[in-house]
Amino acid sequence: MTITRICLAALLTLPVLLRAQAPASGPASITVDATSSPGPVNRLVFGHNIESADTARIFHSDTTDLNSIQTGDGFWDPAKRAPVPAILEQARDVGMTLLRYPGGSLVVNFDWRKTVGPLEARGNWKFGIDEYLALCQDIGAVPMFTVSDYVLPADQMPANAAGLVEYLNAPATSDHPWAMKRKEWGHPEPYGVKWFELGNESDEGNLRVLPHRHYTPEQYADYANATAAAMRAVDPSIKIGLVMEPGSGIDVQASWNHTVLRMAGKSVDFLIVHIYGPDISKYVPESEFYQACMAAGDQTAEHIDEYRALAIEEAGRPLPICMTEYNGPASPDKAPDRLIYAVALECADLLRIYLQPEHHVLTASYWEFLNGAFGMVHSDRDAPDGGTVEERPAYTLYHLWAGHLGTRLAKVGVDGPTATFPGIGSLYPSTGDAYVPPHSLGQVQTDGRFDFGKLEPGVTGEGGFGGAFTLQLNGVTGNTFPQLALLPAPKAAGSCDYKVAFEARFVPDDPFSPAVPLGLTVGDSRGWPKTRSAVSINGIGTEWKAFGEMYHAQPDTTAITLQARLTFGSAKSSGRLEVRGLRIEAFSAPTFPAYPLLTACAMLSEDGKTLHLIVFNKSTAQDISARLDLAHFHAASARVWEVNSPSLGAVTGVAETVHGDPLDMTGTEPVHLFPAHSMTAIDFVGQAEPQSP
């Protein structure tokens, strides 16, 4: 086994090269009050994900990746029935405190019953539930289970999930048959698992698995209510989460979220949020992409708070957040960007936000630790010792976090330079000193804008006035997206958000025909291939139903289109798609304050003798000098660690460029130079004064 690292000796000149990019700026100051604590350090935000379930028909392949179910994607040595030592060491070194299983989208295919029992009876499942829990114990990580939402018919899912809770948490008594099997198979005591999610990104359906299934928000809420009740009947102490629509963070007001919170928000303990951003759907210069990553953090914090406000609005209670997946851009067109240093630095800075108690983040899990498209560690899954193990940029940054954690947060304030950003993709503009909320720009005129003359064969239309129109379908097959209307954007500077609302139903010619997937799309008039900018509104059924969604347009969008979504596959469909009450209202995009270039997190050790200060310089080119003002902490000495990279676009060469060097403590306020695009840890050794009441 070989671990690929960039050694410090090979990079002795790197700090000089980086600091030569721009002169230091100032003055800036970082103030820490050791006697004022916002709360304890919540180490559960240092969680990760593992992919270990049947991959067949999930993404592109129709076959099962045996490494997923035999080695836990590289964590497990099935021959020794033990973790791979090198991977186990690295999981501990990044401070992994929680491990989510069985792995994102794979859960639609995950029948937990296939993963337990004697190995010889499991077929290829060499890494199942008991092995996963053994791995968690060896790492020192809390387990989190994602309960399948689609592996069985909906009416069978509550009993299936209750059986899982019984296997994990019930005493081995005759009234708990699954717990008795657990005892028979070698684990008599309950595992005591606390955290459960009701599905993964359930609004996206079961992907390519057949037969295809796709919950409406109402159907998912019914599943969530019934499944949560069945699970709590086995163990009332567990914590259960509800799936929010995943995205780049601007999806908080999605109709899915409103509906499932209104219908099922009282059945759960937390919201499941996935954020992959910034979502930059078109090519931009590298410098803009890097700055977008640096500007994303403050907007992500605002979006997290919006979820809590939405829970109060729809469920009548302030539900906390479990950020069970997060990372940078997820676009397949930008796959190399997933691993670069700029994205890693963005994610490492997000941990600072997740730690802040005011955001009510219970857990956070980086997607993902090992292998896969985002893995911060890459190994040879076929080699028992992991083969050549490559550490990617995020690993080095998270390793620095793990080595400098306290037990209690200390109040920290930063007075330093800021940067403006014009906004792009899912990121709103960052400029000025205060948040400027969106305001209405008026209704988009749809009357007279419909054109039914160029529809696909088998589709005819009529109406288009007063927000009502009808499409007649005659034996339509395949997937088609006919354009119905072209709508000019308001003449306003910058990007717009569009609130789309309507009622719709589909009246099939044959009332006994199976349900078909129908919807509408609002998007950029230049088309999806060029802009990747649109919002789809699905779930039109045979009864009148109200729909609502927000569409975030690109800043240079000059017109939007309204399209029908007719996705029949090989089936033929005939009937009337009826829409009424169509309203499209344009809003100015909100404007965020200019984002800070220096951000910081401070923590005290349990004995109060070490003050840990984590500082990010998010400038793409500017070194920043800052005074360090420690209130109520008497520091006798301090040492500095620093992680940096040759460039924000680098995938290799990321390393600790400073490792435990002494900090000059002469004078009343030490001063330190924070290099551009760096993460710095400073440990002050001394004694904190008693905490203020």
C-alpha positions as CSV (number, residue, x, y, z in Angstrom):
1,M,0.0,0.0,0.0
2,T,1.3,3.4,-1.0
3,I,-0.2,6.7,0.1
4,T,0.4,9.6,-2.3
5,R,1.3,12.8,-0.5
6,I,3.1,16.0,-1.4
7,C,5.8,16.2,1.2
8,L,6.6,19.4,2.9
9,A,10.3,19.4,1.9
10,A,9.2,19.4,-1.8
11,L,7.2,22.5,-1.3
12,L,9.5,24.8,0.8
13,T,9.3,27.5,-1.9
14,L,5.5,27.3,-2.2
15,P,4.6,30.0,0.4
16,V,7.0,32.4,-1.4
17,L,5.4,31.8,-4.7
18,L,1.9,32.2,-3.3
19,R,2.7,35.4,-1.5
20,A,4.2,36.9,-4.6
21,Q,0.8,36.9,-6.2
22,A,-0.3,40.1,-4.5
23,P,0.8,42.5,-1.8
24,A,-0.6,42.1,1.6
25,S,-3.5,44.2,2.5
26,G,-4.6,45.7,5.8
27,P,-5.5,46.5,8.3
28,A,-7.7,43.6,9.3
29,S,-8.4,42.2,12.8
30,I,-9.7,39.0,14.3
31,T,-11.1,39.3,17.8
32,V,-11.8,36.3,20.0
33,D,-13.6,36.5,23.3
34,A,-12.7,33.3,25.3
35,T,-15.3,33.9,27.9
36,S,-18.3,34.3,25.5
37,S,-19.3,30.9,24.0
38,P,-22.1,30.5,21.4
39,G,-22.3,26.8,22.4
40,P,-20.5,23.5,22.3
41,V,-18.5,22.2,19.3
42,N,-20.9,19.9,17.4
43,R,-18.6,17.3,16.0
44,L,-21.4,15.5,14.1
45,V,-20.9,18.1,11.3
46,F,-17.7,16.2,10.5
47,G,-19.6,13.4,8.9
48,H,-19.2,11.5,5.6
49,N,-20.9,9.1,3.2
50,I,-20.3,5.5,2.1
51,E,-21.6,4.0,-1.0
52,S,-22.5,0.3,-0.5
53,A,-25.6,-1.0,-2.1
54,D,-26.7,-2.5,-5.4
55,T,-25.8,-0.2,-8.2
56,A,-27.8,-2.0,-11.0
57,R,-29.9,0.4,-13.1
58,I,-29.2,3.3,-10.8
59,F,-27.0,5.3,-13.1
60,H,-25.6,4.1,-16.4
61,S,-25.0,0.3,-15.9
62,D,-27.5,-2.4,-15.7
63,T,-25.2,-4.6,-13.6
64,T,-24.1,-4.6,-10.0
65,D,-20.7,-3.1,-9.0
66,L,-19.5,-6.0,-6.8
67,N,-17.0,-3.7,-5.0
68,S,-19.9,-1.7,-3.7
69,I,-21.5,-4.7,-1.9
70,Q,-18.3,-6.7,-1.2
71,T,-15.8,-4.0,-0.1
72,G,-18.0,-1.1,0.9
73,D,-16.5,0.8,-2.1
74,G,-13.0,0.2,-0.6
75,F,-13.5,0.5,3.1
76,W,-13.7,-3.3,3.8
77,D,-11.4,-6.3,3.2
78,P,-13.9,-9.2,2.8
79,A,-11.2,-11.8,3.1
80,K,-10.2,-10.6,6.6
81,R,-13.7,-9.4,7.5
82,A,-12.1,-6.2,8.7
83,P,-11.6,-2.6,7.6
84,V,-8.7,-1.8,5.2
85,P,-6.1,-0.5,7.7
86,A,-4.9,2.5,5.5
87,I,-8.5,3.7,4.9
88,L,-9.4,3.2,8.5
89,E,-6.5,5.4,9.5
90,Q,-7.4,8.1,7.1
91,A,-11.1,8.1,8.2
92,R,-9.9,8.7,11.8
93,D,-7.3,11.3,10.7
94,V,-10.0,13.5,9.2
95,G,-12.1,13.2,12.4
96,M,-14.9,11.3,10.8
97,T,-17.7,11.4,13.5
98,L,-20.7,10.1,11.5
99,L,-21.0,7.7,8.5
100,R,-24.2,7.7,6.4
101,Y,-25.2,4.4,4.8
102,P,-25.9,2.8,2.3
103,G,-25.1,5.7,-0.1
104,G,-27.3,8.3,-1.6
105,S,-29.2,7.2,-4.8
106,L,-28.3,3.6,-4.2
107,V,-30.9,3.4,-1.5
108,V,-33.7,3.1,-4.1
109,N,-32.4,-0.4,-4.7
110,F,-31.6,-1.3,-1.1
111,D,-33.5,-4.1,0.6
112,W,-31.7,-4.3,4.0
113,R,-32.8,-7.9,4.5
114,K,-30.4,-9.1,1.8
115,T,-27.5,-7.7,3.7
116,V,-27.8,-9.6,7.0
117,G,-27.4,-13.2,8.1
118,P,-24.6,-15.8,7.5
119,L,-22.2,-14.8,4.8
120,E,-22.8,-18.0,2.8
121,A,-26.5,-17.2,2.6
122,R,-25.9,-13.6,1.3
123,G,-24.6,-14.2,-2.1
124,N,-22.3,-11.3,-3.1
125,W,-23.2,-9.2,-0.1
126,K,-19.9,-9.5,1.9
127,F,-20.3,-5.9,3.3
128,G,-23.7,-5.6,4.8
129,I,-25.3,-3.9,7.8
130,D,-23.3,-5.7,10.5
131,E,-20.0,-5.1,8.7
132,Y,-21.0,-1.4,8.3
133,L,-21.7,-1.1,12.0
134,A,-18.4,-2.8,12.9
135,L,-16.7,-0.3,10.6
136,C,-18.4,2.6,12.4
137,Q,-17.3,1.3,15.7
138,D,-13.7,1.0,14.5
139,I,-13.7,4.5,13.2
140,G,-15.5,5.9,16.2
141,A,-18.3,7.2,13.9
142,V,-22.0,7.4,14.6
143,P,-24.1,5.4,12.1
144,M,-26.9,7.1,10.1
145,F,-29.3,4.9,8.0
146,T,-31.1,6.0,4.9
147,V,-34.3,4.0,4.7
148,S,-35.3,3.0,1.2
149,D,-38.2,4.8,-0.3
150,Y,-38.7,2.7,-3.5
151,V,-37.3,-0.8,-3.1
152,L,-40.8,-2.2,-2.4
153,P,-44.3,-1.1,-3.2
154,A,-45.3,1.9,-1.1
155,D,-47.7,-0.1,1.0
156,Q,-45.0,-2.5,2.1
157,M,-42.4,0.1,3.0
158,P,-43.6,0.9,6.6
159,A,-43.3,-2.7,7.7
160,N,-39.9,-3.1,5.9
161,A,-38.5,0.0,7.7
162,A,-40.0,-1.2,11.1
163,G,-38.2,-4.5,10.6
164,L,-34.9,-2.6,10.1
165,V,-35.4,-0.7,13.3
166,E,-36.3,-3.9,15.1
167,Y,-33.1,-5.6,13.8
168,L,-31.0,-2.7,14.9
169,N,-32.5,-1.6,18.2
170,A,-35.0,-4.0,19.7
171,P,-34.1,-6.5,22.5
172,A,-33.7,-10.1,21.4
173,T,-37.0,-11.4,22.8
174,S,-39.6,-13.6,21.2
175,D,-41.8,-10.6,20.3
176,H,-39.0,-9.2,18.2
177,P,-38.2,-11.9,15.6
178,W,-35.7,-9.8,13.7
179,A,-33.8,-9.0,16.9
180,M,-33.8,-12.7,17.6
181,K,-32.2,-13.3,14.2
182,R,-29.6,-10.6,15.1
183,K,-28.7,-12.5,18.2
184,E,-28.6,-15.8,16.4
185,W,-26.2,-14.3,13.9
186,G,-23.8,-13.1,16.5
187,H,-24.9,-9.8,18.0
188,P,-27.2,-10.3,21.0
189,E,-27.2,-6.7,22.1
190,P,-29.1,-3.9,20.3
191,Y,-27.0,-1.6,18.2
192,G,-28.9,1.5,19.4
193,V,-28.9,3.4,16.1
194,K,-30.4,6.8,16.5
195,W,-30.4,8.6,13.1
196,F,-32.7,7.6,10.2
197,E,-33.6,9.3,6.9
198,L,-36.9,8.6,5.1
199,G,-35.4,8.1,1.6
200,N,-32.9,9.9,-0.5
201,E,-33.8,12.7,-3.0
202,S,-37.2,11.0,-3.2
203,D,-38.5,13.7,-5.6
204,E,-36.3,12.2,-8.3
205,G,-38.0,8.8,-8.3
206,N,-36.3,5.4,-8.5
207,L,-34.0,6.5,-11.4
208,R,-33.6,3.7,-13.9
209,V,-34.8,0.9,-11.7
210,L,-37.8,-1.0,-13.2
211,P,-40.7,-0.8,-12.8
212,H,-40.3,3.0,-12.7
213,R,-41.9,4.8,-9.8
214,H,-42.0,8.5,-8.9
215,Y,-43.7,9.8,-5.8
216,T,-45.7,13.0,-6.0
217,P,-45.2,15.2,-3.0
218,E,-48.5,14.0,-1.6
219,Q,-47.5,10.3,-2.1
220,Y,-44.1,10.8,-0.4
221,A,-45.8,12.5,2.5
222,D,-48.1,9.6,2.9
223,Y,-45.1,7.2,2.8
224,A,-43.3,9.4,5.3
225,N,-46.1,9.5,7.8
226,A,-46.8,5.8,7.7
227,T,-43.2,4.8,7.8
228,A,-42.3,7.1,10.6
229,A,-45.2,5.8,12.7
230,A,-44.2,2.2,12.1
231,M,-40.6,2.8,13.0
232,R,-41.4,4.7,16.2
233,A,-43.7,1.9,17.2
234,V,-40.6,-0.2,17.5
235,D,-38.3,2.4,19.1
236,P,-39.8,5.8,20.0
237,S,-36.3,7.2,20.8
238,I,-35.0,7.3,17.2
239,K,-34.6,10.5,15.2
240,I,-36.3,10.6,11.7
241,G,-35.7,13.0,8.8
242,L,-37.9,14.3,6.0
243,V,-36.5,14.7,2.4
244,M,-36.3,18.2,1.0
245,E,-35.7,18.8,-2.7
246,P,-32.0,18.7,-3.4
247,G,-30.2,21.4,-5.4
248,S,-27.8,24.3,-5.1
249,G,-29.5,25.9,-2.1
250,I,-31.9,28.2,-4.0
251,D,-34.6,25.4,-4.0
252,V,-36.0,26.1,-0.6
253,Q,-39.3,27.3,-1.8
254,A,-39.9,24.3,-4.1
255,S,-43.5,23.1,-4.1
256,W,-42.2,19.7,-3.0
257,N,-40.9,21.2,0.2
258,H,-44.0,23.1,0.9
259,T,-46.3,20.1,0.4
260,V,-44.3,17.5,2.3
261,L,-43.7,19.8,5.2
262,R,-47.3,20.7,5.4
263,M,-48.4,17.1,5.2
264,A,-45.6,15.3,7.1
265,G,-43.7,17.9,9.0
266,K,-45.2,16.9,12.4
267,S,-44.0,13.2,11.9
268,V,-40.3,13.9,11.8
269,D,-37.4,15.4,13.9
270,F,-35.3,17.0,11.3
271,L,-35.1,18.1,7.6
272,I,-32.8,16.3,5.1
273,V,-31.0,18.9,3.0
274,H,-28.6,18.3,0.1
275,I,-26.7,21.3,-1.3
276,Y,-24.3,21.0,-4.3
277,G,-23.3,24.5,-5.4
278,P,-22.7,26.8,-6.9
279,D,-24.6,25.5,-9.8
280,I,-22.9,27.2,-12.8
281,S,-24.7,25.7,-15.8
282,K,-22.6,27.3,-18.5
283,Y,-19.0,27.9,-19.2
284,V,-17.4,30.8,-17.3
285,P,-13.7,31.8,-17.1
286,E,-11.8,30.0,-14.4
287,S,-11.3,33.1,-12.4
288,E,-15.1,33.6,-12.1
289,F,-15.7,30.0,-11.2
290,Y,-13.1,30.2,-8.4
291,Q,-14.6,33.4,-7.0
292,A,-18.0,31.8,-7.1
293,C,-16.8,29.0,-4.9
294,M,-15.3,31.6,-2.4
295,A,-18.6,33.6,-2.4
296,A,-20.9,30.7,-1.9
297,G,-20.6,30.2,1.9
298,D,-22.6,33.2,3.2
299,Q,-25.5,32.5,0.7
300,T,-25.5,28.9,1.8
301,A,-25.9,30.0,5.4
302,E,-28.9,32.1,4.4
303,H,-30.5,29.2,2.5
304,I,-30.1,27.0,5.6
305,D,-32.0,29.5,7.7
306,E,-34.8,29.7,5.1
307,Y,-35.5,25.9,5.6
308,R,-36.1,26.5,9.3
309,A,-38.4,29.4,8.5
310,L,-40.3,27.2,5.9
311,A,-40.8,24.5,8.6
312,I,-42.3,27.0,10.9
313,E,-44.6,28.2,8.1
314,E,-45.8,24.8,6.9
315,A,-45.4,22.5,9.9
316,G,-45.8,24.9,12.7
317,R,-42.5,23.9,14.3
318,P,-38.8,24.9,13.8
319,L,-37.2,21.7,12.5
320,P,-33.4,21.5,12.6
321,I,-31.3,20.5,9.6
322,C,-29.2,17.4,8.8
323,M,-27.1,18.3,5.8
324,T,-26.6,14.7,4.7
325,E,-24.9,15.5,1.4
326,Y,-23.0,18.6,0.4
327,N,-20.2,19.5,-2.0
328,G,-19.4,21.9,-4.8
329,P,-20.8,21.8,-8.3
330,A,-22.5,18.5,-9.3
331,S,-22.9,19.1,-13.0
332,P,-21.6,16.1,-15.1
333,D,-20.2,18.7,-17.6
334,K,-17.8,20.0,-14.9
335,A,-16.7,16.7,-13.5
336,P,-13.0,17.7,-13.1
337,D,-14.0,20.7,-11.1
338,R,-15.4,18.5,-8.4
339,L,-12.0,17.7,-7.0
340,I,-10.1,21.0,-7.4
341,Y,-8.8,23.0,-4.5
342,A,-11.3,25.9,-4.9
343,V,-14.2,23.5,-4.3
344,A,-12.4,21.8,-1.4
345,L,-11.7,25.2,0.2
346,E,-15.4,26.1,-0.2
347,C,-16.5,22.9,1.6
348,A,-13.9,23.3,4.4
349,D,-15.2,26.8,5.0
350,L,-18.8,25.5,5.1
351,L,-17.9,23.5,8.2
352,R,-17.4,26.9,10.0
353,I,-21.0,27.7,9.1
354,Y,-22.4,24.3,10.1
355,L,-20.7,24.7,13.5
356,Q,-22.6,28.0,14.3
357,P,-25.5,27.1,16.6
358,E,-27.8,29.7,15.1
359,H,-28.1,27.7,11.9
360,H,-29.4,24.6,13.8
361,V,-27.4,22.0,11.8
362,L,-27.5,18.7,13.7
363,T,-25.3,16.7,11.4
364,A,-23.4,17.3,8.1
365,S,-21.9,14.6,5.8
366,Y,-19.5,15.4,3.0
367,W,-20.2,13.7,-0.2
368,E,-18.1,11.6,-0.2
369,F,-15.1,10.3,1.7
370,L,-13.8,7.3,-0.4
371,N,-13.7,6.8,-4.2
372,G,-16.7,7.7,-6.4
373,A,-16.9,10.9,-8.4
374,F,-16.3,13.2,-5.4
375,G,-14.1,11.1,-3.1
376,M,-11.5,13.0,-1.0
377,V,-9.6,9.8,-0.9
378,H,-9.1,7.4,-3.9
379,S,-8.0,3.9,-3.5
380,D,-7.6,0.6,-5.5
381,R,-10.8,-1.1,-4.4
382,D,-9.5,-4.5,-5.7
383,A,-6.4,-4.4,-3.5
384,P,-6.8,-5.7,0.1
385,D,-4.5,-3.0,1.4
386,G,-6.1,-0.3,-0.7
387,G,-3.2,-0.2,-3.2
388,T,-2.0,3.3,-4.0
389,V,-4.1,5.6,-2.0
390,E,-4.4,9.2,-3.3
391,E,-5.4,12.1,-1.0
392,R,-7.2,14.8,-2.9
393,P,-7.4,18.5,-1.8
394,A,-10.4,18.2,0.5
395,Y,-8.6,15.5,2.6
396,T,-5.8,17.8,3.5
397,L,-8.1,20.6,4.6
398,Y,-10.4,18.4,6.6
399,H,-7.3,16.8,8.2
400,L,-6.3,20.3,9.4
401,W,-9.7,20.8,10.9
402,A,-9.6,17.5,12.7
403,G,-6.3,18.3,14.4
404,H,-7.4,21.6,15.9
405,L,-10.9,21.1,17.3
406,G,-11.9,22.2,20.8
407,T,-15.0,21.3,22.8
408,R,-16.5,24.8,23.2
409,L,-17.0,27.5,20.6
410,A,-15.6,31.0,21.5
411,K,-17.1,34.2,20.1
412,V,-15.1,35.4,17.2
413,G,-15.4,38.6,15.1
414,V,-13.6,39.5,11.9
415,D,-13.0,43.1,10.6
416,G,-11.4,42.8,7.2
417,P,-11.7,43.3,3.5
418,T,-14.7,42.2,1.4
419,A,-15.2,41.4,-2.2
420,T,-18.0,41.9,-4.6
421,F,-19.4,39.3,-7.0
422,P,-21.8,40.0,-9.8
423,G,-23.7,36.7,-9.4
424,I,-23.8,33.7,-11.8
425,G,-25.7,30.5,-12.0
426,S,-27.3,29.7,-8.6
427,L,-25.3,32.5,-6.9
428,Y,-27.0,35.9,-6.4
429,P,-25.0,39.1,-6.6
430,S,-22.8,40.0,-3.5
431,T,-22.4,43.7,-3.3
432,G,-22.9,46.6,-0.9
433,D,-23.2,46.5,2.9
434,A,-26.7,45.0,3.4
435,Y,-29.0,42.3,2.1
436,V,-31.6,43.6,-0.3
437,P,-34.6,41.3,-0.6
438,P,-36.3,40.6,-3.9
439,H,-39.2,42.7,-5.0
440,S,-41.9,42.1,-7.6
441,L,-41.4,43.3,-11.1
442,G,-45.0,42.5,-12.1
443,Q,-46.8,39.8,-13.9
444,V,-45.3,38.4,-17.1
445,Q,-47.9,38.9,-19.9
446,T,-48.9,35.6,-21.4
447,D,-52.0,36.6,-23.4
448,G,-51.2,36.6,-27.1
449,R,-47.9,34.9,-26.5
450,F,-49.0,31.3,-27.2
451,D,-48.2,29.7,-30.6
452,F,-49.7,26.3,-31.2
453,G,-48.8,26.2,-34.9
454,K,-45.6,24.3,-34.6
455,L,-46.4,21.6,-32.2
456,E,-45.3,18.0,-32.6
457,P,-47.4,15.5,-34.6
458,G,-50.3,14.3,-32.5
459,V,-50.4,17.5,-30.4
460,T,-52.8,20.4,-30.9
461,G,-53.5,23.3,-28.7
462,E,-56.1,26.0,-28.1
463,G,-56.7,28.9,-25.8
464,G,-53.8,30.9,-24.3
465,F,-55.8,33.8,-22.9
466,G,-56.7,34.5,-19.3
467,G,-54.1,32.0,-18.1
468,A,-56.0,29.0,-19.6
469,F,-55.1,26.6,-22.5
470,T,-55.7,23.0,-23.6
471,L,-53.5,20.5,-25.3
472,Q,-55.1,17.6,-27.2
473,L,-53.0,14.5,-27.4
474,N,-53.7,11.9,-30.0
475,G,-51.6,8.7,-29.8
476,V,-48.5,10.6,-28.6
477,T,-45.5,8.4,-27.8
478,G,-41.9,9.0,-26.7
479,N,-40.6,12.0,-24.8
480,T,-41.4,15.4,-26.3
481,F,-41.2,19.0,-24.9
482,P,-43.2,21.2,-27.3
483,Q,-42.8,25.0,-26.8
484,L,-46.0,26.7,-26.1
485,A,-45.1,30.3,-25.5
486,L,-42.1,32.7,-25.8
487,L,-42.2,35.4,-23.0
488,P,-39.8,38.4,-22.9
489,A,-37.9,39.0,-19.7
490,P,-38.6,42.2,-17.8
491,K,-36.4,45.1,-18.7
492,A,-34.5,45.1,-15.5
493,A,-30.8,44.9,-14.7
494,G,-29.4,41.6,-13.4
495,S,-31.1,38.2,-13.0
496,C,-34.7,37.6,-12.3
497,D,-36.6,34.9,-10.4
498,Y,-40.0,33.8,-11.7
499,K,-42.8,32.5,-9.6
500,V,-44.9,30.1,-11.7
501,A,-48.4,29.0,-10.5
502,F,-51.2,27.2,-12.2
503,E,-53.8,24.5,-11.9
504,A,-53.9,21.5,-14.2
505,R,-55.3,18.1,-14.9
506,F,-55.1,15.4,-17.6
507,V,-58.3,13.8,-18.9
508,P,-57.4,10.6,-20.7
509,D,-59.6,9.3,-23.5
510,D,-59.4,5.9,-21.8
511,P,-60.2,6.3,-18.1
512,F,-58.6,3.0,-17.3
513,S,-55.3,3.8,-18.9
514,P,-52.3,3.9,-16.6
515,A,-51.1,7.2,-15.2
516,V,-48.6,9.1,-17.4
517,P,-46.0,11.6,-16.4
518,L,-47.0,15.1,-17.5
519,G,-45.8,18.6,-16.6
520,L,-44.7,22.0,-17.7
521,T,-41.2,23.6,-17.9
522,V,-40.2,27.2,-17.7
523,G,-36.7,27.9,-19.0
524,D,-34.2,30.0,-20.8
525,S,-35.3,30.6,-24.4
526,R,-31.8,29.7,-25.6
527,G,-32.5,26.1,-24.7
528,W,-31.4,23.6,-22.1
529,P,-28.3,22.3,-24.0
530,K,-26.8,25.9,-24.1
531,T,-27.8,27.2,-20.7
532,R,-28.8,24.2,-18.4
533,S,-31.3,26.7,-17.0
534,A,-34.9,25.6,-16.4
535,V,-37.4,24.4,-13.8
536,S,-39.7,21.5,-14.4
537,I,-43.1,21.2,-12.7
538,N,-44.3,17.6,-12.8
539,G,-47.1,15.5,-11.4
540,I,-50.2,16.5,-13.4
541,G,-52.8,13.9,-12.7
542,T,-56.4,13.2,-13.5
543,E,-57.8,15.6,-10.8
544,W,-57.4,19.3,-10.7
545,K,-54.3,20.2,-8.7
546,A,-52.5,23.5,-7.9
547,F,-48.8,23.8,-8.7
548,G,-46.2,26.4,-7.9
549,E,-42.5,26.7,-8.4
550,M,-39.7,29.3,-8.6
551,Y,-37.4,29.6,-11.6
552,H,-34.0,31.3,-11.2
553,A,-32.9,32.7,-14.6
554,Q,-29.4,33.5,-15.7
555,P,-28.4,37.2,-15.5
556,D,-28.2,37.5,-19.3
557,T,-31.5,35.8,-20.0
558,T,-33.6,37.9,-22.4
559,A,-36.7,35.7,-22.8
560,I,-38.1,32.6,-21.2
561,T,-40.2,29.8,-22.7
562,L,-43.2,27.8,-21.5
563,Q,-43.0,24.1,-22.6
564,A,-45.1,21.0,-22.0
565,R,-43.4,17.9,-20.6
566,L,-44.8,14.8,-22.3
567,T,-42.7,11.8,-21.2
568,F,-44.5,8.7,-22.3
569,G,-41.6,6.4,-23.3
570,S,-42.9,3.5,-25.4
571,A,-46.5,4.0,-24.3
572,K,-49.1,5.8,-26.4
573,S,-51.3,8.4,-24.8
574,S,-54.5,10.3,-25.9
575,G,-56.5,12.8,-23.9
576,R,-56.7,16.5,-22.9
577,L,-54.1,18.4,-20.8
578,E,-56.0,21.3,-19.3
579,V,-54.3,24.3,-17.6
580,R,-56.0,27.2,-15.9
581,G,-55.0,30.1,-13.7
582,L,-51.5,30.3,-15.2
583,R,-49.6,33.2,-13.5
584,I,-45.9,34.0,-14.0
585,E,-44.6,36.8,-11.7
586,A,-41.1,38.2,-12.1
587,F,-39.0,39.2,-9.1
588,S,-35.7,41.0,-8.9
589,A,-33.0,38.7,-7.6
590,P,-32.0,39.3,-4.0
591,T,-28.6,41.0,-3.4
592,F,-26.3,39.8,-0.7
593,P,-23.7,41.9,1.1
594,A,-20.1,41.8,-0.3
595,Y,-18.6,38.6,1.0
596,P,-15.8,38.6,3.6
597,L,-12.4,37.5,2.4
598,L,-11.3,36.5,6.0
599,T,-13.6,34.1,7.9
600,A,-12.8,32.5,11.3
601,C,-13.9,29.9,13.9
602,A,-12.5,29.8,17.4
603,M,-12.8,27.0,20.0
604,L,-11.5,26.3,23.4
605,S,-10.2,23.0,24.7
606,E,-12.0,21.3,27.6
607,D,-9.5,22.5,30.1
608,G,-9.4,26.0,28.8
609,K,-5.7,25.9,28.2
610,T,-5.7,25.9,24.4
611,L,-7.5,28.3,22.1
612,H,-7.8,26.9,18.6
613,L,-8.3,29.5,15.8
614,I,-9.2,28.5,12.3
615,V,-8.9,31.2,9.6
616,F,-9.8,31.1,5.9
617,N,-8.4,33.6,3.4
618,K,-10.9,33.4,0.5
619,S,-9.2,35.9,-1.7
620,T,-8.2,34.4,-5.0
621,A,-4.9,36.4,-5.1
622,Q,-4.5,38.7,-2.1
623,D,-2.5,38.0,1.1
624,I,-4.2,39.6,4.1
625,S,-2.4,40.7,7.3
626,A,-4.5,40.7,10.5
627,R,-4.1,41.6,14.1
628,L,-5.1,38.8,16.5
629,D,-6.9,40.2,19.6
630,L,-7.5,37.6,22.3
631,A,-9.9,38.8,24.9
632,H,-9.9,37.0,28.3
633,F,-7.3,34.5,27.1
634,H,-3.7,34.8,28.4
635,A,-1.5,33.2,25.7
636,A,2.0,32.2,26.6
637,S,2.9,30.7,23.1
638,A,1.3,29.9,19.8
639,R,2.0,27.6,16.8
640,V,0.7,27.9,13.2
641,W,-0.3,25.3,10.6
642,E,-1.3,26.3,7.1
643,V,-2.7,24.5,4.0
644,N,-2.4,25.9,0.6
645,S,-2.1,25.0,-3.1
646,P,-0.2,26.2,-6.1
647,S,-3.5,27.4,-7.5
648,L,-7.3,27.2,-6.9
649,G,-7.6,25.0,-9.9
650,A,-5.0,22.4,-8.6
651,V,-5.9,18.8,-7.8
652,T,-2.4,17.9,-6.8
653,G,0.2,19.8,-4.8
654,V,-2.2,20.7,-1.9
655,A,-0.3,20.4,1.3
656,E,0.5,21.7,4.7
657,T,2.9,24.5,3.8
658,V,3.5,25.5,7.4
659,H,3.5,22.9,10.1
660,G,3.6,23.9,13.7
661,D,5.8,27.0,13.3
662,P,6.0,29.3,16.3
663,L,3.9,32.5,16.1
664,D,5.7,35.7,17.1
665,M,3.9,36.7,20.3
666,T,5.8,40.0,21.0
667,G,3.7,43.0,21.5
668,T,0.2,43.2,22.9
669,E,-1.5,42.0,19.7
670,P,0.3,39.5,17.5
671,V,-0.1,40.0,13.7
672,H,-0.2,37.2,11.2
673,L,-0.1,37.2,7.4
674,F,-2.8,34.9,5.9
675,P,-1.8,33.9,2.3
676,A,-4.3,34.0,-0.5
677,H,-6.6,31.0,-0.8
678,S,-5.4,29.4,2.4
679,M,-6.7,27.7,5.5
680,T,-4.7,28.4,8.7
681,A,-4.9,26.9,12.2
682,I,-3.3,28.7,15.1
683,D,-3.1,27.0,18.6
684,F,-2.6,29.5,21.4
685,V,-1.4,27.8,24.6
686,G,-2.2,29.6,27.9
687,Q,-5.3,29.9,30.1
688,A,-8.8,31.2,29.5
689,E,-10.4,33.3,32.2
690,P,-13.6,31.8,33.7
691,Q,-16.5,31.8,31.3
692,S,-19.0,34.7,31.6
693,P,-22.5,33.6,32.9
